[in-house]
Amino acid sequence: MSLNPSYITPGLDFNRDTNYIEDRITQDGRDGWPVEPGRYRLVAARACPWANRTTIVRRLLGLEGVISLGLPGPTHDRNSWTFDLDPGGVDPVLGIERLQQAFFARFPDYPRGITVPAIVDVPTGKVVTNNYPQITLDFETEWTAYHRPGAPDLYPEALRAEIDEVADLIFHDVNNGVYKCGFAGSQKSYERAYDALFARLDWLEQRLTGQRYLVGDTITEADIRLFTTLARFDAVYHGHFKCNRNKLSEMPVLWAYARDLFQTPGFGDTIDFDQIKRHYYVTHVDINPSGIVPKGPDTAAWLAPHARADLGGHPFGAGTAPEPPLPFERIAN
């Protein structure tokens, strides 16, 4: 996401602008964007937790050969994410230097933040949507004809109400809660967000004590939405956003849960800690004016045993693990 699509209210609370492009890619094409393999490109920076959700779901469902992936660099200027990791700084499929060009191709006067994830229509070069919560749900429900054999059901119909309820709590208090701490405009608003964040983390610690996953006995959309914040907690949010009551690694249940997911194919192989740290510490000059990127923490502990399998359940239900990442999508470190 980033480029701070947000504002500070008169009460000095951080509020995220959630007015995204709401077009959807569906089987019936009712918004003018039918499901069609090879037509769309997902633009998703490794650094961004909201974009990270889409890369995990794409991996788990085996959509790599159907929806291509564009990877902006971890930093950006004030206007747009840029493709500085690609040769010549140009996305090899879209032929653009900055994601802003895809937004302007469709909306010449687009007034909001240029955010990731975004899906771009390759033939026209126009952005289709940047509505990140809906993108993953549509991958799970509208692209079923192109799911790999053995793909898990990440949004089972019988559990959707509970998944949505848990995911909503996590969004307000955890996913967005760390930003409410980091960009608070007053001591009072910071402490209010801080208290809500750690109350919810304590609630999650208790909920996950006796069950391996958040809802049911397999990985669902709710786990994916929580994981991308947990993966960044000690590396960024604990210090950079002042979420420092304790580290994730000091919460035994949540830390084991996060390691369990990290070690599951499709999760840890989408995490680039170097890009994550460079994004937050370099682009947030108001919080970190020196631009110095911390050297730690040591990430080897993510591979330590977790014993979560003792709780039962199976990550992919009746399905199977995804294949390894495509060669050009593998993370070097």
N, C-alpha and C positions, 0 to 999 in steps of 0.2 A: 504494500500500500504506500505509505510514506508520502513525501511532499506535504506532510501535515494537512490533510483534508479535515481541518478541525478549527475550533475557535475556543476562546476563553469567555465564559459567561460573566455577567456583572458580578456574580458571586465568586469569580476567580476559579471556577471549576473547569476542567478540561472536558470538552464535548466534541466527539468525533462526528464529522459530517458524513452521514450515511446515505446521502442522496446519490446513488450510483445510476449508471445506465442500466435500466431494468429489462432490456430485451433479452430473450432467452432463445437458445438453440434447442429445438424440440423435434420430436419425431414427425409431428404434423406441420411444422414450419409456420405456426400461427403468427409469429412475429416477423415473418419474412426470412427466417434463418433456419432452414431444415437441417437435421442431422445428415451429414455427408462426409464420409472419410476423405481426408486429405485436403479439405477446403479451409480449415481453420488452424490458426497458430496461437498457442497459449504462450503469452509473454509473462514470465514469472521469475523475478529475481531471487536468487538463493538466499539473500539476506533477509527477506521480508517474511514474517510469520504468516501473514494472511495469504501470500502467494505460495508459501510452503505447503499449505493445506492442499492446493490443487496439484502440486507435483507428487505428493504422496498418493492421493486418490488416483491420479493418472497411472502411477506405477502399479498400485494394487490391482486395478481393474484391467491392466494390460492395454491401455489406450495409446501407447507410445507410437505405434505404427499408423494410428488413425488421426491423432491430433499432434502436430509437431510442436516443439518447444523452443522458444526464444529466451535467451538468458542475458538480461542486462547486467552490467557490472554492479558492484556493491555500493558504489557512491553515485551521486547525481548532482546536477546543478539545481538552481532554484526553479527551473522550468520543467524538467523532465528526467526520467530515467533514460540512460544512454547505453548503447551497445558497444562499449569500449573494450569488451573482452573478445569481440569478433575481429577478424582481419580488416584493417582499414576503418574500424569503428562502425561497421555497417552490418545490420542483420542480414544474413545470407539468403533468407527467404523473402523477407518483406522489402529489402533494399532501402531501409531507412536508418538514420543515425540515432534518432531519438523516438521514443514511444509517442511523444507529443504529436508527431506527424500523422500517426494513425488516427488519433483523436480529432485532429484538425481536418483530416480528409473527410470525416463524416460530419463534424460540427465545427465549421470554421471559426466560430466565436466561443468555443467550449470554455465555460467560465470556472470550472472546478479543478481540483487537483488531478494531475496525470498519475493515476495509481496503477499498481500491480496487485493482483493478477489482472490481466486484460486478455480478452480473446479478440483476435483480428481476423477478418475475412480476407484470405490471401488474394483472391482474384481482384478485389477492389481496393485492398489496402486500408479498409475502413474498420475502425473499432466496432465490435458488436456489443460487448458488455464488459464492465469491470465490477459487476455485482458479485463479489467473492463468495458470500454465503450461498448464493443460488448456483454458482458455477459448479461446485462440488456435488450438490444435490442433483443437478442435471446430469453430470457425468454418471452418477449412480442410477438414475432412473430413466433418462432419455436415450442414453447411448448403449443400452443393454444388448442390442444386436451386435455390438462390436466388442463386448467384454471378452477377455481371454477365457478359454476353458479353465474351469476351476477358480474363477474370480469370486471373491467373497461378496456377500450381500452386506454392504456397509450401512444401508438404511432400510432394514427390514420393516415391512409395513406394520406388523404387529407391535413393534417397539417405537414407532415414529413419534408418538406423543411424548413418551418418556425421554427419548433422545433429544427432541426439541426443547423440552423443559430443562434438562440438565445443561444442554449447550447454551441456552439463554442465560442461565445463572453464571456459567463459566465466562461467557462473553463480557457481561457487565462487570463482574468482580475480578476476573483474572486476565483474560485476553486484553480487554480494554483497561482493566484496573491498573496494570503496570504503567500504562500511558497516563492515566489520571494522576498517578504518583509523580511520574517523571516530568510532566508538563503542568503541574498544578501552579496556579497563580498566587496562592497564599498558603501560609502555614496551616490554616484551618482546613482548606480543601485538600491539601496533601495528606494530613493526618486522617481525614475522613476516608480517603481512598485507600490509604495504607491499612487502616483497620478493617475495611471491607475485604481487601485483598487477602490478608492473612486469616481472617475469619473463614473465608471461602476455602483457602488452602487447608486449614484445619478440618473443615467439613469434608473435603476430598480425601484427606488422610484417613479420616474415620470411615468414610464410605468404601474406600479401597482396601481396608484392612482384611475384610472377609471375602472379597470378590476380585477377580483378576482384572476385569474391565468395568467401565463405568455403567454400561447398560447391557444386560444379558451376559452370555458367556463367550462372546466373540468381539473382535474389534468392530466398532461402529464409528459413524461420523463424529460422535461425541468425543471419542478418544483422540481422533485426529486433531480436532479443534483444541483440545487441551495440550496435546503433546508439543505443538509448535511453540507455545509459550514456555513450557517447562524446559525445552531444549535450549532456550535462550536465557533462562533465569540466572544461573550463576555467572555466565559469561558476560551478560549485559545488565539485566534488570536489577540485580542485587546492588551493584555499585552505581551504574550510570543513572538509573531511575530511582535510587535511594530506597529500594525495596529490601531493606537490610535487617529485618528482625532476625532472619536466619537465611541460610542458603538452602537451595533445594536439596543439596547433598546432606543436609542436617535434618531432613524430614524422612525418616527411614522408609515409610510406606510409599510415599510419593516418589522418592528417589529410586526405589526398586521398581516401581511401576514404570517410571520414565525409562529406566535402563532396559526393562523388558521390551518396551516398544522400540527403543533405539536399536536393539539387537534383532528386531524383526525385519526381514527383507521389505523394502519399500519405505522405511522410516529413516534409520540412521544413514542410509546411502543417499539421502537427499539433503543432509545437513553439512554445511560448510562453515565451520566455526570461524575461520579466518575472514570470510566474507561477512558473516554476521557481525563480528566485532568492528570491522572496518566501516561498515555501514553506519552503525549507531555512533561510534566515537568520532568519525570524521564528518558526517553530515550534520549532526546536531551541534553546531558551533555555539548555539546559545547555552547549551549545557556543558559542553567540553571545548572551550575556545582554543585550547592548545592543539587539538587534533591528535593528541598522543593516544595510541591504541595500546591497551594493556597486553602484556605478554601472556598472562595466564587467563583462566585456570588450566591446569593440566587436564586434558580431555580423555586420557587413557582410562580413567575410572568408569567411563560410560560402557566399557566392555567387561566390567567386573560381573561375576555371577549375581543373580538376583533372586532365585528360588521362587519366582512368582508362578511357575508352572505347577507348583504344589497345590495351588488353589483350584486347579482344574481349568476347564474351558480350553478352547483352541483358538489361536489368533484368527484363522481363516474359516472357522466353522467347518462345513463339509468340503470347503475348497482347498486350494493349494497355494503355496508361496509363489510370488511372481518370479520371473526370470531375472537374472542380474541386469543392472542398468545397461542401456545402450553404450557402446564404447565412447561416443562423443558426449555422453551425459554423465560420465563417471566423475567423481570428485577426487582430485589428485591426492588430497591429504586424508 
